[in-house]
Amino acid sequence: MKRAILAGVMALFSFAALADDGIGRYQALAIPQTAGTVAARSILFLDTRDGHVWEWRSAPITDNNARGEGFTYIGRLIPGDAPTQLAPQAGIGKCFTFNGKQFCE
Amino acid sequence: MRLLLYCGALIVACLGLGLDAVGATLDELKGLSIEVNWDRSSIFGGVSRPVPQNGKIQIYVGLNGHIFEYNHLQQFDGQRSYSSINTPDKAISSTMPSGLVVMHAWTVEGGKLQLVAPLKEGFSVTSIAVDPVKMTCAYEYADRPDPQTGRVVTIHPTTGAPFQVMSRTSGSYTCSVRRGNIFASDQ
């Protein structure tokens, strides 16, 4: 089922890319695994027009054959002085409340 | 004889108080440095096996009450570190080289130094109980679920991808206290 959904999403990306400019609006970038680790496999999807980045991640197979995979929204890259500058994270405020006590910057 | 009994009772009372003195006020912590090295295992939703994590916290409580902190977290596929200077009960945001922002605040609660950090959902609470007389300390970490969702969702230390915390298993830790500034080069 998950693979079917993934295939559907990939197809949507492909059609969107075809309908956009020459390089395609959505680009996929496979993140190579480090040799000798059990790191999860992941592919980054970049929206070249608006800077949104998603990650498709597949966790290693375990003894019970359970596998965790899915898409996660990472954030938004913005033009800036430094390369790969991320836009401020959504939800980061100037204050937070814990145990009835407010902490502000 | 009565004087001896009185003195004896006084000594016993003082010793008793000393055993219970695990807490400290901020004033008692001024001029002290604390270092904690910890490890634990975390189970995240969508990740098929427990993730071993370890970290280091170094703090110096300045004579003017400022808290100087170095905080490092490492797991098999990523790490993050930050340094900050802050005053108690005040929030501060530290930006990682990756662009991720970690917000946190130090406070003194029940005689313990507490580091509170809002997660994507819920809070992480690091408590360090310092005995400034014996120069010992104890470390404790706990997640506090989001009151609305009942979940704890943290972010990957490098990518910022959200992961729901299903459970944590505390490992071992070392905690040490000493006088002076741990960050000073001449210490």
Contacts between the chains, C-beta under 8 A, distances in Angstrom:
chain1	res1	chain2	res2	distance
A	37	B	76	6.4
A	37	B	77	7.1
A	38	B	49	7.5
A	38	B	76	7.0
A	39	B	76	6.8
A	39	B	77	4.6
A	40	B	47	7.3
A	40	B	77	7.0
A	55	B	159	6.6
A	55	B	161	5.7
A	57	B	46	7.6
A	57	B	161	6.9
A	59	B	46	6.2
A	59	B	47	4.8
A	59	B	48	4.8
A	59	B	49	7.9
A	60	B	48	6.0
A	60	B	49	6.9
A	61	B	48	6.9
A	62	B	48	3.9
A	62	B	49	5.5
A	66	B	48	5.0
A	67	B	48	6.4
A	68	B	45	7.4
A	68	B	46	3.4
A	68	B	47	5.5
A	68	B	48	5.6
A	69	B	46	7.5
A	70	B	46	6.4
A	72	B	161	4.4
A	72	B	162	6.4
A	74	B	159	6.2
A	74	B	160	6.0
A	74	B	161	6.2
A	75	B	99	7.5
A	75	B	160	6.2
A	84	B	99	7.4
A	85	B	99	6.4
A	86	B	98	7.4
A	86	B	99	3.2
A	86	B	100	7.4
A	86	B	160	7.9
A	88	B	101	7.0
A	89	B	100	7.0
A	89	B	101	5.4
A	89	B	160	7.1
A	91	B	120	7.3
A	92	B	93	6.7
A	92	B	101	5.2
A	92	B	103	6.3
A	94	B	91	7.4
A	95	B	91	6.4
A	96	B	91	6.3
A	96	B	103	6.6
A	96	B	105	7.7
A	96	B	118	4.5
A	98	B	105	7.9
A	98	B	116	4.9
A	98	B	118	7.5
A	98	B	123	5.6
A	98	B	125	7.9
A	98	B	144	7.5
A	99	B	109	7.6
A	101	B	89	7.4
A	101	B	107	7.0
A	103	B	89	6.4
A	103	B	90	6.6
A	103	B	91	4.0
A	103	B	105	3.9
A	103	B	107	7.5
A	103	B	116	7.0
A	104	B	90	7.0
A	104	B	91	5.6
A	105	B	90	7.1
A	105	B	91	4.8
A	105	B	92	6.2
A	105	B	93	6.4
A	105	B	103	8.0
